[in-house]
């Protein structure tokens, strides 16, 4: 039913992309691993092994997994848009790149030869143009009939020259977008329906938004950083930025190893968990969800203000009911944490290393004292 596979193998890399799309669609439909396994007539452990990339499903098993999700495989010839003979000259003065896709599984990376390339399964779906140093790529709109009978997304890859230092704007309406390995001036990514995944990116300005899908950011170095999700979890890890704003309407927010001057997180319906957080000005606001934060610094460095309407506030191991305010003009750092329906746990560590050694036990203890279950 399943075979072991090498994740560095070219075929296996394509399968990893497919598995990620299967996970995204399963989560979008609200189907659990056990639920999908039951509908497909296989064991839940088989779904778990596939999604954790421990095994490669056989073709017949893959079809059984795709069917309950209303997904299908299609075979297309891979083509490459013809390169102009003067492409290298044009893109030496490239100021901006704008990409708009309608029905695409898009990957954006850095090119290996210093030129801009666009690789796709079907070049007839796209058209590209360059004028006054601005490169525009667009996918043609699909008619209703085509969307109904052939809704499988086009796979495409945009390779950006390493000399490019302008602005990159990507708008993808449906399916996942993955961007990695870029060092540019400004970055803006908007996905209407699909996962957003960004890794190893440096930019002066950074913005990522998903209407219906998870947002995952890893190893981002930026100035002003804005992250939004209407319906999906937000995950940030290894982020260094001058200022970070995170907003989630319906989804949990997870941060790990984040360093910034100013941090603002707002969640209407979801828990906020910030682990190994380094910041001078922190605002954590949740309407319906618990707030848990471990802060690299001493409690005595911060002026602290918390409000809990329905729940318990725990600050450095001390329990408080309702509001807690401690302000000191000599303290240059500030924390504000407000939750309408959910407890607040703030844990402080002198160093990041101390956090690694003690955070798990401290947070578990605080969770038990607040009497709330992990969501």
C-alpha positions as CSV (number, residue, x, y, z in Angstrom):
1,X,0.0,0.0,0.0
2,X,2.9,2.4,0.8
3,X,6.6,2.4,-0.1
4,X,9.6,4.1,1.5
5,X,11.0,6.9,-0.6
6,X,13.9,9.3,-0.8
7,X,12.7,13.0,-0.2
8,X,15.6,14.2,-2.4
9,X,14.5,12.2,-5.4
10,X,12.9,14.4,-8.1
11,X,9.8,12.2,-8.4
12,X,9.4,12.2,-4.6
13,X,9.7,16.0,-4.5
14,X,6.7,16.2,-6.9
15,X,4.8,13.7,-4.6
16,X,5.6,15.9,-1.6
17,X,3.9,18.9,-3.3
18,X,0.9,16.7,-4.1
19,X,0.7,15.5,-0.5
20,X,0.8,19.0,0.7
21,X,-2.2,19.9,-1.5
22,X,-4.0,16.8,-0.2
23,X,-3.4,18.0,3.4
24,X,-4.6,21.5,2.6
25,X,-7.8,20.2,0.9
26,X,-8.5,17.8,3.7
27,X,-8.2,20.6,6.3
28,X,-10.2,23.0,4.1
29,X,-13.1,20.5,4.1
30,X,-12.8,19.9,7.8
31,X,-12.0,16.2,7.5
32,X,-9.8,14.5,10.1
33,X,-7.2,11.9,9.2
34,X,-9.3,9.2,10.7
35,X,-12.3,10.4,8.7
36,X,-10.4,10.4,5.5
37,X,-9.0,6.9,6.2
38,X,-12.5,5.6,6.8
39,X,-13.9,7.1,3.6
40,X,-10.9,5.7,1.6
41,X,-11.1,2.3,3.2
42,X,-7.6,2.3,4.6
43,X,-6.0,2.6,8.1
44,X,-5.6,6.0,9.8
45,X,-1.9,5.2,10.4
46,X,-1.5,5.0,6.6
47,X,-2.8,8.6,6.2
48,X,-0.6,9.7,9.0
49,X,2.5,8.2,7.4
50,X,1.8,9.8,4.1
51,X,1.1,13.3,5.6
52,X,4.3,13.1,7.7
53,X,6.2,12.2,4.5
54,X,7.3,8.8,5.9
55,X,6.0,6.8,3.0
56,X,5.0,7.2,-0.6
57,X,1.5,5.8,-1.4
58,X,1.0,3.4,-4.3
59,X,-1.0,4.7,-7.3
60,X,-4.1,2.7,-6.4
61,X,-4.0,3.8,-2.8
62,X,-3.5,7.4,-3.9
63,X,-6.7,7.2,-6.0
64,X,-8.6,5.9,-3.0
65,X,-7.4,8.9,-0.9
66,X,-8.2,11.4,-3.6
67,X,-11.7,10.2,-4.4
68,X,-13.4,11.2,-1.0
69,X,-11.8,14.7,-1.4
70,X,-13.2,15.1,-4.9
71,X,-9.7,15.4,-6.3
72,X,-8.2,13.7,-9.4
73,X,-4.9,13.4,-11.2
74,X,-4.3,14.8,-14.7
75,X,-1.4,14.3,-17.1
76,X,0.0,17.2,-19.1
77,X,3.1,17.8,-21.1
78,X,5.5,20.2,-19.3
79,X,6.5,23.1,-21.4
80,X,8.8,26.1,-20.9
81,X,8.0,29.6,-22.1
82,X,10.5,30.6,-24.8
83,X,13.2,33.0,-23.6
84,X,13.9,36.1,-25.5
85,X,17.5,36.5,-26.8
86,X,17.8,39.8,-24.9
87,X,16.2,38.6,-21.7
88,X,19.4,39.1,-19.6
89,X,19.7,42.7,-20.8
90,X,16.1,43.5,-20.0
91,X,16.2,42.1,-16.5
92,X,19.4,43.8,-15.5
93,X,17.1,46.9,-15.0
94,X,14.1,45.1,-13.7
95,X,12.3,47.3,-11.1
96,X,9.3,45.2,-10.2
97,X,7.6,41.8,-10.8
98,X,3.9,41.3,-10.6
99,X,2.3,37.8,-10.9
100,X,-1.4,37.2,-10.9
101,X,-2.7,33.6,-11.2
102,X,-6.3,32.3,-11.1
103,X,-6.0,28.5,-10.8
104,X,-2.4,27.7,-10.1
105,X,-0.1,25.8,-7.7
106,X,2.7,28.4,-7.8
107,X,6.3,28.1,-6.6
108,X,8.7,31.1,-6.6
109,X,12.4,30.6,-6.1
110,X,15.8,32.2,-7.1
111,X,17.2,31.3,-10.5
112,X,20.6,29.7,-10.7
113,X,21.8,31.6,-13.8
114,X,20.9,35.2,-12.9
115,X,18.0,35.3,-15.4
116,X,14.2,35.3,-15.0
117,X,12.4,32.1,-16.0
118,X,8.9,30.9,-15.9
119,X,8.3,27.2,-16.2
120,X,4.8,25.8,-16.5
121,X,2.8,22.7,-17.6
122,X,0.8,24.6,-20.1
123,X,2.1,27.9,-21.5
124,X,-1.2,28.6,-23.3
125,X,-2.8,29.4,-19.8
126,X,-0.5,32.4,-19.3
127,X,0.8,35.5,-20.9
128,X,3.8,37.7,-19.9
129,X,4.9,41.2,-20.7
130,X,7.7,43.6,-19.7
131,X,7.5,47.4,-19.9
132,X,9.5,50.1,-18.3
133,X,11.3,47.6,-16.1
134,X,8.1,46.0,-14.8
135,X,7.5,42.3,-15.6
136,X,3.9,41.2,-15.5
137,X,2.7,37.6,-15.5
138,X,-1.0,36.7,-15.7
139,X,-2.9,33.5,-15.9
140,X,-5.9,33.6,-18.3
141,X,-9.3,33.4,-16.6
142,X,-11.0,30.1,-17.0
143,X,-14.6,29.8,-18.2
144,X,-17.2,28.2,-16.0
145,X,-17.3,25.0,-18.1
146,X,-13.6,24.6,-17.9
147,X,-13.6,25.1,-14.2
148,X,-16.3,22.5,-13.7
149,X,-14.8,19.8,-16.0
150,X,-11.1,20.5,-15.6
151,X,-10.5,22.2,-12.2
152,X,-7.1,20.6,-11.6
153,X,-4.6,23.5,-11.0
154,X,-1.7,24.3,-13.3
155,X,1.7,23.8,-11.7
156,X,4.1,26.7,-12.4
157,X,7.4,27.9,-11.2
158,X,8.7,31.5,-11.3
159,X,12.5,31.8,-11.0
160,X,13.8,35.3,-10.0
161,X,17.4,36.5,-10.7
162,X,19.5,36.9,-7.6
163,X,20.4,40.5,-8.8
164,X,16.7,41.6,-8.5
165,X,16.2,44.0,-5.6
166,X,12.9,45.6,-6.5
167,X,9.3,44.8,-5.4
168,X,7.6,41.4,-5.9
169,X,3.8,41.2,-5.8
170,X,2.1,37.8,-6.1
171,X,-1.7,37.3,-6.2
172,X,-3.0,33.8,-6.4
173,X,-6.7,33.2,-6.2
174,X,-6.9,29.4,-5.8
175,X,-4.5,26.7,-4.5
176,X,-1.2,26.9,-2.7
177,X,1.7,29.3,-3.1
178,X,5.2,28.6,-1.9
179,X,8.1,31.2,-2.0
180,X,11.6,30.5,-0.8
181,X,15.2,31.7,-1.1
182,X,14.8,35.4,-2.0
183,X,16.6,38.6,-1.1
184,X,14.5,41.5,-2.4
185,X,13.3,45.0,-1.7
186,X,9.7,44.4,-0.9
187,X,7.5,41.4,-0.9
188,X,3.7,41.0,-1.0
189,X,1.8,37.8,-1.3
190,X,-2.0,37.4,-1.3
191,X,-3.7,34.0,-1.6
192,X,-7.5,33.9,-1.7
193,X,-8.0,30.2,-1.3
194,X,-5.0,28.2,-0.5
195,X,-2.0,27.8,1.8
196,X,0.8,30.4,1.9
197,X,4.3,29.2,2.7
198,X,7.3,31.4,2.8
199,X,10.8,30.4,3.8
200,X,14.3,32.0,3.8
201,X,13.3,35.4,2.6
202,X,14.9,38.8,3.3
203,X,13.0,42.0,2.4
204,X,12.7,45.6,3.5
205,X,8.9,45.2,3.6
206,X,7.1,41.9,3.9
207,X,3.3,41.2,3.7
208,X,1.5,37.8,3.5
209,X,-2.2,37.3,3.4
210,X,-4.5,34.3,3.0
211,X,-8.3,34.4,2.7
212,X,-8.9,30.8,3.3
213,X,-5.8,28.8,4.1
214,X,-2.9,28.4,6.5
215,X,0.0,30.9,6.5
216,X,3.4,29.5,7.3
217,X,6.5,31.7,7.6
218,X,10.0,30.4,8.4
219,X,13.3,32.2,8.6
220,X,12.2,35.7,7.5
221,X,14.3,38.8,7.9
222,X,12.4,42.0,7.2
223,X,11.6,45.6,8.2
224,X,7.8,46.1,8.6
225,X,6.1,42.7,8.5
226,X,2.3,42.2,8.2
227,X,0.6,38.8,8.3
228,X,-3.2,38.2,7.8
229,X,-5.5,35.3,7.6
230,X,-9.3,35.4,7.4
231,X,-9.8,31.6,8.0
232,X,-6.7,29.7,8.7
233,X,-3.9,29.1,11.2
234,X,-0.9,31.4,11.2
235,X,2.6,30.0,12.0
236,X,5.8,32.1,12.3
237,X,9.2,30.6,13.2
238,X,12.6,32.1,13.1
239,X,11.4,35.7,12.3
240,X,13.6,38.8,12.7
241,X,11.8,42.1,11.9
242,X,11.7,45.7,13.0
243,X,7.9,45.5,13.5
244,X,5.4,42.6,13.2
245,X,1.6,42.8,12.9
246,X,-0.4,39.6,12.9
247,X,-4.2,39.4,12.4
248,X,-6.3,36.3,12.4
249,X,-10.1,36.3,12.2
250,X,-10.7,32.6,12.6
251,X,-7.6,30.7,13.4
252,X,-4.9,30.0,15.9
253,X,-1.7,32.0,15.9
254,X,1.6,30.3,16.7
255,X,5.0,32.1,17.0
256,X,8.3,30.5,17.8
257,X,11.7,32.2,18.1
258,X,10.6,35.6,17.0
259,X,12.7,38.8,17.5
260,X,11.3,42.2,16.9
261,X,11.1,45.8,18.3
262,X,7.3,45.9,18.3
263,X,4.8,43.0,18.1
264,X,1.0,43.2,17.7
265,X,-1.1,40.0,17.5
266,X,-4.9,40.1,17.2
267,X,-7.1,37.0,17.0
268,X,-10.8,37.1,17.0
269,X,-11.4,33.4,17.3
270,X,-8.3,31.4,18.1
271,X,-5.6,30.8,20.7
272,X,-2.3,32.8,20.7
273,X,0.9,31.0,21.6
274,X,4.2,32.9,21.4
275,X,7.2,30.8,22.4
276,X,10.7,32.3,22.8
277,X,9.6,35.8,22.1
278,X,12.1,38.7,22.1
279,X,10.5,42.2,21.8
280,X,10.4,45.6,23.5
281,X,6.7,46.4,22.9
282,X,4.2,43.5,22.9
283,X,0.4,43.6,22.4
284,X,-1.5,40.3,22.5
285,X,-5.3,40.6,21.9
286,X,-7.7,37.7,21.8
287,X,-11.5,37.9,21.8
288,X,-12.2,34.2,22.0
289,X,-9.0,32.3,22.8
290,X,-6.3,31.7,25.4
291,X,-3.0,33.7,25.4
292,X,0.2,31.8,26.3
293,X,3.6,33.6,25.9
294,X,7.2,32.9,26.9
295,X,9.3,36.0,26.8
296,X,13.1,36.2,26.7
297,X,13.7,38.8,29.4
298,X,13.1,39.6,33.0
299,X,9.7,40.4,34.4
300,X,11.2,43.5,36.0
301,X,12.1,44.9,32.6
302,X,8.5,45.3,31.6
303,X,5.5,47.4,32.5
304,X,2.6,45.0,32.2
305,X,-1.1,45.4,31.7
306,X,-3.5,42.4,31.4
307,X,-7.3,42.1,31.2
308,X,-9.3,38.8,31.4
309,X,-13.1,38.9,31.5
310,X,-13.6,35.1,31.6
311,X,-10.5,33.3,32.7
312,X,-7.4,33.4,34.9
313,X,-4.3,35.6,34.5
314,X,-1.0,34.1,35.4
315,X,2.1,36.4,35.3
316,X,5.4,34.8,36.1
317,X,3.7,32.2,38.1
318,X,1.4,34.6,40.1
319,X,-2.4,34.2,39.7
320,X,-4.6,37.2,39.1
321,X,-8.3,37.5,38.7
322,X,-9.6,40.2,36.3
323,X,-7.2,43.1,35.4
324,X,-3.6,43.4,36.4
325,X,-1.6,46.6,35.9
326,X,2.0,47.4,36.8
327,X,3.5,50.4,35.2
328,X,6.9,51.9,36.0
329,X,8.4,54.9,34.1
330,X,11.9,53.4,34.5
331,X,10.9,50.3,32.7
332,X,11.4,50.8,28.9
333,X,9.6,47.7,27.8
334,X,5.8,47.1,27.7
335,X,3.4,44.2,27.5
336,X,-0.3,44.4,27.0
337,X,-2.4,41.2,27.0
338,X,-6.2,41.2,26.8
339,X,-8.5,38.3,26.5
340,X,-12.3,38.3,26.7
341,X,-12.8,34.6,26.8
342,X,-9.7,32.7,27.7
343,X,-6.9,32.8,30.3
344,X,-3.5,34.5,30.0
345,X,-0.2,32.9,30.9
346,X,3.0,35.0,30.7
347,X,6.3,33.3,31.5
348,X,9.6,35.1,31.6
349,X,13.1,33.7,31.0
350,X,16.5,35.5,31.3
351,X,17.8,34.0,28.1
352,X,16.6,32.0,25.2
353,X,18.6,29.1,26.4
354,X,16.8,29.2,29.7
355,X,13.6,29.1,27.8
356,X,14.6,26.0,25.9
357,X,15.4,24.2,29.2
358,X,12.3,25.2,31.1
359,X,9.5,26.4,28.9
360,X,7.7,23.2,28.4
361,X,7.3,22.4,32.0
362,X,6.4,25.9,33.0
363,X,3.7,26.3,30.4
364,X,2.2,22.9,31.1
365,X,2.0,23.9,34.8
366,X,0.4,27.3,33.9
367,X,-2.1,25.5,31.6
368,X,-3.1,23.1,34.4
369,X,-3.5,26.0,36.9
370,X,-5.7,28.0,34.5
371,X,-8.0,24.9,34.1
372,X,-8.1,25.2,30.2
373,X,-7.7,22.4,27.7
374,X,-5.3,22.6,24.8
375,X,-7.2,23.2,21.6
